[in-house]
Amino acid sequence: MTGIDSAEVCVLCEGPPDVALSTCSLAVDGVDAPVASSASASAFAATGKPADEHWIWFITRVPEGRHTVEVRLNPAAPASTVAVFARGTAPARPSDAPFDSGPAFPLYRPERRTWSRTLIPPMACNTGAAVVQRRPREIITIDGVYLDTLTWSEASAGWGEVRLNRSVMDKPMTITGRRCLRGIGTHADSRIDYELPSGFKTFAATIGYDQEVRGGSVVFVIKGDDRELFRSPVVGRDTAPIEVRVPLDGVSRLSLIVEDAGDGIAADHANWADARLLK
């Protein structure tokens, strides 16, 4: 984990009432780590009534960098469900606080954005033989910035709304079976403009048609200061992802445009996956 301010590994155990008696230890790179816990028995309820749910969280902090985390869970209830997550904060450009001048709840944190990842999705816990799952995670670093951390000056779509890190239908972005975690999902006819910060020389992205629908076709266009820098061929549902790298020398405004390929905008779902500016 790089480029972050904080990170925590969180283990969730849910099940019958006895699940709150479960215990857990975590080790980071073979060294036992301090673990905090929080259970439903002590959770806040706005109505004052006990929540009709039973769970317990185990949490430990993880420093920046590449690490191996070992989770040793002893569930107290045989019918438990277990999941493991990572969460934290990362630097981001300052933005206006989404509240009035009074105290914010939750507290607004300028120049910070939250992030989270599912490491192991919810699964039934086997209280018999130990279960070991190893899930390698690729950590990608770039000499630049992802567009989902910047604020566009204009964003329009021919249907729905432009979305960050999701498709235009607010689903995971998928291009020919490939799941894309970062980027911009939109719908023809679309235009997204960015006023470029200084110091970046290249725009890069993986472009493609989102497979949540079928029957449409799109064309991707990149402009710099209204001058066309790139135009894709017609892209459809079965078109392989296209890797794009466009020089930005002297460009102050970047425009990402999706056209309807001349056959109308029906089902024209498009993704600018891993859209980023590189130095």
N, C-alpha and C positions, 0 to 999 in steps of 0.2 A: 504494500500500500504506500504510494508516494503522492506527493502534492497535496497532502491533507493536513488538517490541524489536529484532529483527534480521531481515534477509532476505538470501537468496542466490539467484542464478540459477545453475542447474546444467545443464550440457550433457553428455549421455552419448553416447558413440560405441562401438558393439559390432561385432564382425566377426571376420575371420581374424586370425592372430597379428600381422600388420603394422599392425593398427589402433592399436597403442600408439605408432606413429610419427606419428600424426595431430597436427595443430596447430590451435589455435583462438585467436581474439582476440575480445574483447567490448568494446562501447562503451556507456556509459550517457549518454543525452542528447547523443550525438555526441562524447563524450570517452572515449578509450581507458581501460579500467579494468584494474587488476592482476588477473591470472588465476593461480589455483593449479590444479595438476593432480595426479591420482592414477590409476595404471594397475594392471591386474591383475598385471603382472609383479612389482610390489612389494607386492602385497596379502598380508595375514596369512592363513596357513593353519594351522588347529589341528593337522592331522595331519603337518605338515611337508612335505607333497607339494604341488607346484605345482597351482594350480587349473586345471581343464580349461575355461577360459573366457578370453575376450580382450576387454577393454574399457578405456576411459579416460574419466575425468571431468574437466571443466573448470569451475571455480567462481569466481564473483566476487561480492562483497558489493554490495548495493543499499541506499541510504538510504531512510528513510521518505518517502512522498509518491508523486506520479504521475510515471512515467518512461518513456522509450522505450529499450529495450535492443536493440542490434544484435549478432547472432551471426555471425561469419565463421569457418566451419569448413573445414579442408582435410583431408579423410579420406585416409589413406595406403592404404586397402584399398577396392577398387571395390564390394565386396559388404557395405558397412557399413550399420548401422541407427543412426539418430540420434533422440534425444528431448531435450526441454528441459523443465525443472521449476523451480519456485520453492519455497523452504522457509525456515523460520526459527522464531522463538519469539514468543509474545505474552503479555501479562499475563493472569493467571488468579487465581481465589481460592485462598488457601492450602489445601492438602489434606494428609492424613497421608501420610508417606512409605511407599511400598509395600514396604519392606524392614525388616530388623531394625536394631538399633542399630549394626551394623558398617558398613564401607564399602560403598557401593552401586555396582553396575555394570549399566547405565550410571549415571553420577552423577545422583542425584535433584536436581531444580532446583525448590525451593519457589516458589510464586507465578508459575510459568511453565508454559506448555503449548506443545508443538510444533505446527506447521501445515505443510502442503505443498499444492501445486497443480500439475497437469499443464498446462503451457503449450502444448507441441506433443507429441502422443503419438508413440510409436515409429513411424518411417517409413523406408522404403528410401532410401538416400542416392544421389542422382544425381551422379556425378563428372564429368558433362559440363557442360551449361549450368547456370548458377546457378539455384537455386530460392528464391523469396522467398515467405514466408507472413506475412500480417498478420492478427493475431488480437486484435481489441479486447477488453479486459476491463473490465467495469463494476465500479467500486469503490464500495461502499455504506457510508456512515457513518450511525450512529444515535445519538440522544441517549438512550442507555440501555445495556442489556446483553442479550445472547442467553442464553436459558435453558441452552443446551448448555455454558455456562461456569460454571453454578451447580450445586450439589449438591442433589438432591431429598431430602426427608425420607421419602418413600414412593413406590414405583413398582411396579405390578403389571400383568400382562397375562393375558388369558384363554388365550393360547397363546404359546409362545416367551417372549421377554423384551423389555422396553423398551430401545430403542437410541437413542443420540445420533447425529444426522447420517446415519442409515441407516434403512432399513425394518426391520420386525420380522423379516424373512428375511435381514437383513444385506446388503441390496442398496441401490443408490442409490434414494432416494425419488423416486417419479414420480406426479404427479397430472395426469390427462388429457393425457399427453404432455409435461408440463412437468417438467424435472429440478430437484429441490430439493436444494441443497447443505447447508443447515443445518436443524436442527429435531429433532423427536422422532418416531420410528416405534414404533407399538404395535399391539395387537390387542384387540378387545373380548372380554370386559368388562375395562376398564382404568381405573386411577386413578393419577394422578401428583400428589403434593403438594409444594409449595414453601413454606417459611417465608420471607416476603418481606423483603428488606433495605429499609431506609428510603429514602425519596426518590423512589420510583417511583409514578406515578399511573395508568398504563395498561398493560394486557396486549394485545399484538397478535400475530396469527399468520395464516397461510394454511392452512386446514383442507381435507382431502380424503381420498378413498379411494385407497389405493395400487394402481396398475395391475399390480403383479406377479402378482395373482390376479384372479379374476372370480367373480361369483355372490353376493357378500356385500352387506350394507348396514349402515350404522352411523349413530349419532346422537352428535354432539359436545355436551358439556355443560361449562360453566365455572362453578365455585362459588368464592365468597369467604367464608371462615369458615363453610362449610357452607350458605351462602345462595346459591341459584341466580341467576347473573347473565346467563347466556346459554344458549340451547338451539337447536341447528340443526335444520333439516328433515332428513328421511331422506336420507343421502348414499350413492350407489352408485358403481360404476366409471366411469360416463359423466357424473357430476355435475361441473359446472365448479367450480374452486377457489372457496372462500368466504373473503373477507377479513374478519377479525374484529378489532374494537377494543373493549375492555371497560374502563370506568373502574374503578379499584381504590381509591377514596377510603375510608380507614378499614379496609382489608383487611389482615390480617396473615398469613393462610394462603390460598394459591391452590391450587385443585384442578382438574386437567384430567382429565375423565372421558369415556370412550368407551363407549356402550351398544350393544346388539346390534340395535336397531330392532324387537325383538319377534319375530324370525324365527330365533333361535339365533345362535351365534357362528361358524358355519362361514365361512371365508374373509373374516372381518371385519378386514381390514388397514386401519389408519388412520394418518394423518400430521398432526402439528402442525408444519407447515413454517414456518421463520423465526420460531419462537416467541421472543418478546422482551418485556422490560419497558422501558417508556419513561418518562422524567421529565416 
